[in-house]
Amino acid sequence: MVLRRAAAAGDSLKKVAALVDLVNLPTVLREFAGGQSQMSHLSFFLCVWSHIKSNNLQNRRLLLLSLAAAQASTSSSGGKASEVKSKQMAGGRIAHATLKGPSVVKEICIGLTLGLVAGGLWKMHHWNEQRKTRSFYDMLEKGQISVVVEE
């Protein structure tokens, strides 16, 4: 019990150390991080979160309302529509899997199929054993083999 706790504590320390270690940033992320070439995972996460909060991107409903207002103002003032499109979130365009409960009919069909396959294999094994036993006794009756040890 004590060893498990010690191992778990060691694992959690390694995870924390991995969050604090400096990592080289690719050029695209360097521009986002204000020109820094190295940053820890944790500080980069905080940088991204501050960007989300400063641009009010955490609430999708507010984002859509601000985009609609910006689009209305740019269309009336002759502004660029590409600036509005660049602020849209990608979450609406990604197809997400819907979570469903287990299908009872599907589970029954899978269970029946697995049961029939396992039963068929077991039956084939027993038929093979019966064939071996039958051939042994046939050879014994014909005198081809003997169970008595010759001296």
KEKE-3310 file (N, C-alpha, C; in steps of 0.2 Angstrom, whole numbers, plus 5000, padded with zeros to 4 digits):
npx = (5004:5010:5020:5013:5007:5019:5024:5014:5015:5028:5025:5016:5024:5033:5024:5021:5033:5036:5026:5032:5045:5055:5051:5055:5048:5038:5039:5027:5020:5029:5026:5014:5016:5022:5035:5044:5056:5057:5047:5037:5025:5015:5015:5013:5000:4994:4996:4988:4976:4974:4973:4961:4952:4954:4950:4937:4932:4928:4914:4903:4890:4891:4902:4896:4886:4894:4901:4891:4887:4899:4899:4888:4891:4903:4898:4889:4898:4907:4919:4931:4927:4934:4941:4931:4928:4940:4939:4930:4925:4931:4923:4910:4911:4916:4913:4906:4905:4890:4885:4878:4868:4871:4866:4853:4849:4859:4870:4864:4865:4878:4883:4876:4882:4896:4894:4889:4900:4911:4905:4904:4918:4922:4914:4919:4932:4929:4923:4935:4943:4934:4936:4949:4949:4941:4948:4959:4954:4949:4961:4966:4958:4960:4972:4984:4990:4996:4992:5000:5015:5029:5041)
npy = (4994:5006:5007:5009:5021:5029:5027:5033:5046:5049:5048:5058:5069:5068:5072:5085:5091:5089:5098:5110:5110:5118:5120:5120:5131:5130:5140:5146:5146:5153:5166:5168:5167:5179:5180:5173:5160:5148:5140:5135:5121:5124:5138:5142:5137:5146:5158:5155:5154:5167:5174:5169:5173:5187:5190:5186:5173:5162:5160:5153:5158:5172:5175:5172:5182:5193:5192:5192:5205:5212:5208:5214:5228:5229:5226:5237:5247:5244:5236:5223:5206:5195:5197:5195:5182:5176:5176:5166:5151:5134:5124:5122:5117:5104:5087:5079:5064:5056:5051:5036:5024:5007:4995:4983:4973:4972:4968:4955:4948:4948:4941:4928:4924:4923:4913:4902:4900:4897:4886:4877:4875:4869:4857:4852:4849:4838:4829:4826:4820:4808:4802:4798:4790:4779:4775:4770:4759:4751:4748:4740:4729:4723:4719:4726:4734:4733:4732:4725:4723:4718:4705)
npz = (5000:5004:4995:4983:4985:4986:4973:4965:4970:4965:4951:4949:4953:4942:4931:4935:4934:4920:4915:4919:4913:4901:4883:4866:4855:4840:4825:4822:4834:4841:4836:4841:4855:4858:4853:4860:4861:4869:4880:4894:4896:4904:4906:4892:4891:4899:4893:4881:4887:4892:4880:4875:4885:4884:4871:4872:4869:4876:4877:4867:4863:4865:4857:4844:4844:4844:4832:4823:4825:4821:4808:4803:4805:4797:4784:4782:4783:4774:4776:4778:4775:4778:4789:4799:4797:4801:4815:4818:4827:4826:4831:4827:4815:4815:4815:4828:4837:4842:4858:4862:4871:4876:4864:4865:4857:4848:4857:4861:4849:4846:4858:4855:4843:4847:4856:4849:4840:4849:4855:4843:4840:4852:4851:4839:4843:4852:4844:4836:4846:4849:4837:4837:4848:4843:4832:4838:4846:4835:4828:4839:4839:4827:4829:4825:4834:4851:4869:4878:4885:4876:4880)
capx = (5000:5014:5024:5009:5007:5025:5025:5009:5018:5033:5022:5013:5030:5036:5019:5022:5040:5035:5023:5036:5051:5055:5051:5056:5042:5039:5039:5020:5018:5033:5023:5008:5019:5026:5042:5048:5058:5056:5041:5035:5018:5010:5015:5010:4993:4991:4996:4983:4970:4973:4971:4954:4948:4955:4946:4930:4931:4926:4907:4901:4885:4894:4906:4892:4883:4899:4903:4885:4887:4904:4898:4883:4895:4907:4894:4887:4904:4912:4925:4933:4923:4939:4943:4926:4929:4946:4938:4925:4928:4930:4919:4904:4912:4919:4908:4907:4901:4885:4885:4872:4868:4872:4860:4852:4848:4866:4873:4862:4867:4886:4883:4874:4887:4902:4892:4889:4907:4914:4902:4906:4925:4922:4911:4924:4937:4926:4923:4942:4945:4931:4939:4956:4948:4938:4953:4963:4950:4949:4967:4967:4954:4963:4979:4989:4994:4994:4993:5004:5022:5033:5047)
capy = (5000:5012:5007:5012:5029:5032:5027:5038:5052:5050:5049:5065:5074:5068:5075:5092:5093:5089:5104:5116:5110:5122:5117:5124:5132:5131:5147:5148:5147:5159:5173:5168:5168:5185:5180:5169:5154:5143:5141:5129:5119:5128:5146:5143:5136:5152:5162:5154:5155:5174:5176:5167:5178:5194:5191:5184:5167:5156:5159:5153:5162:5179:5175:5172:5188:5198:5191:5195:5213:5214:5207:5219:5234:5229:5226:5243:5252:5242:5233:5217:5201:5190:5198:5192:5174:5173:5175:5161:5145:5129:5119:5121:5113:5098:5082:5075:5058:5056:5045:5032:5019:5000:4992:4977:4968:4971:4964:4949:4945:4947:4935:4922:4923:4921:4907:4897:4899:4893:4879:4874:4873:4863:4851:4849:4846:4832:4824:4823:4815:4802:4798:4795:4784:4774:4772:4766:4752:4747:4745:4735:4723:4720:4716:4730:4736:4729:4735:4721:4725:4712:4704)
capz = (5000:5005:4989:4978:4986:4984:4966:4963:4971:4960:4945:4949:4952:4935:4927:4936:4931:4913:4914:4920:4909:4895:4877:4860:4851:4833:4823:4822:4841:4843:4835:4846:4862:4859:4850:4864:4858:4873:4885:4898:4894:4909:4904:4886:4892:4902:4887:4877:4890:4892:4874:4875:4889:4882:4865:4874:4865:4880:4877:4860:4861:4865:4851:4838:4844:4842:4825:4819:4825:4817:4801:4801:4804:4791:4778:4781:4782:4768:4779:4775:4778:4780:4796:4803:4796:4804:4822:4820:4830:4822:4834:4824:4808:4817:4816:4834:4838:4847:4862:4863:4876:4873:4860:4868:4851:4846:4862:4861:4843:4847:4862:4852:4838:4850:4860:4843:4837:4854:4855:4837:4841:4857:4848:4834:4848:4855:4838:4835:4852:4848:4831:4839:4852:4839:4828:4843:4847:4829:4827:4844:4837:4821:4831:4823:4840:4857:4875:4882:4883:4874:4884)
cpx = (5004:5018:5019:5008:5013:5026:5020:5012:5023:5030:5019:5018:5033:5031:5020:5028:5039:5031:5027:5043:5050:5055:5052:5050:5043:5038:5032:5018:5023:5029:5017:5010:5023:5033:5047:5050:5057:5051:5039:5027:5013:5010:5012:5002:4990:4991:4990:4976:4969:4971:4963:4950:4948:4950:4939:4928:4929:4918:4905:4895:4887:4898:4902:4889:4888:4901:4897:4885:4893:4903:4893:4887:4899:4904:4891:4892:4909:4918:4926:4929:4928:4941:4937:4926:4934:4944:4933:4929:4926:4926:4913:4905:4914:4913:4910:4903:4896:4886:4879:4873:4869:4865:4859:4852:4855:4870:4871:4864:4875:4887:4881:4879:4893:4900:4892:4896:4911:4911:4904:4913:4925:4919:4916:4930:4935:4926:4930:4944:4941:4934:4945:4954:4945:4943:4958:4960:4950:4955:4969:4964:4957:4970:4985:4993:4992:4996:4998:5011:5026:5039:5052)
cpy = (5006:5013:5010:5019:5032:5032:5032:5045:5054:5051:5056:5070:5074:5072:5083:5094:5093:5096:5110:5116:5115:5118:5122:5125:5133:5138:5150:5150:5152:5166:5173:5170:5174:5185:5176:5162:5147:5145:5135:5127:5124:5135:5147:5142:5143:5158:5161:5156:5163:5177:5175:5172:5185:5196:5188:5178:5161:5155:5159:5158:5170:5180:5176:5179:5194:5198:5193:5202:5215:5214:5213:5226:5234:5229:5233:5248:5250:5239:5226:5211:5195:5191:5195:5184:5172:5172:5169:5155:5139:5123:5117:5117:5106:5093:5078:5069:5058:5050:5042:5027:5012:4998:4985:4972:4967:4966:4957:4945:4944:4941:4929:4920:4920:4914:4901:4895:4895:4886:4874:4871:4868:4857:4848:4846:4839:4827:4821:4818:4808:4798:4795:4789:4778:4771:4768:4759:4748:4744:4739:4729:4720:4717:4720:4733:4732:4733:4732:4723:4718:4711:4701)
cpz = (5000:4998:4983:4979:4984:4976:4963:4964:4966:4953:4944:4949:4945:4930:4928:4933:4923:4911:4915:4916:4903:4888:4871:4857:4844:4831:4823:4829:4844:4842:4840:4853:4863:4857:4855:4861:4862:4878:4888:4895:4898:4907:4897:4886:4895:4897:4883:4880:4891:4886:4873:4879:4887:4876:4866:4870:4869:4879:4870:4858:4860:4859:4845:4838:4841:4835:4821:4819:4821:4810:4799:4800:4799:4785:4777:4780:4777:4770:4776:4779:4780:4787:4801:4803:4800:4812:4823:4823:4826:4825:4831:4817:4809:4818:4823:4834:4843:4851:4863:4868:4872:4869:4862:4863:4849:4851:4862:4855:4843:4852:4859:4847:4842:4854:4855:4841:4843:4855:4849:4838:4846:4854:4843:4838:4850:4849:4836:4840:4851:4842:4833:4843:4848:4835:4832:4844:4841:4827:4833:4842:4832:4823:4828:4829:4846:4863:4880:4880:4881:4878:4880)
residu = (MET:VAL:LEU:ARG:ARG:ALA:ALA:ALA:ALA:GLY:ASP:SER:LEU:LYS:LYS:VAL:ALA:ALA:LEU:VAL:ASP:LEU:VAL:ASN:LEU:PRO:THR:VAL:LEU:ARG:GLU:PHE:ALA:GLY:GLY:GLN:SER:GLN:MET:SER:HIS:LEU:SER:PHE:PHE:LEU:CYS:VAL:TRP:SER:HIS:ILE:LYS:SER:ASN:ASN:LEU:GLN:ASN:ARG:ARG:LEU:LEU:LEU:LEU:SER:LEU:ALA:ALA:ALA:GLN:ALA:SER:THR:SER:SER:SER:GLY:GLY:LYS:ALA:SER:GLU:VAL:LYS:SER:LYS:GLN:MET:ALA:GLY:GLY:ARG:ILE:ALA:HIS:ALA:THR:LEU:LYS:GLY:PRO:SER:VAL:VAL:LYS:GLU:ILE:CYS:ILE:GLY:LEU:THR:LEU:GLY:LEU:VAL:ALA:GLY:GLY:LEU:TRP:LYS:MET:HIS:HIS:TRP:ASN:GLU:GLN:ARG:LYS:THR:ARG:SER:PHE:TYR:ASP:MET:LEU:GLU:LYS:GLY:GLN:ILE:SER:VAL:VAL:VAL:GLU:GLU)
# end
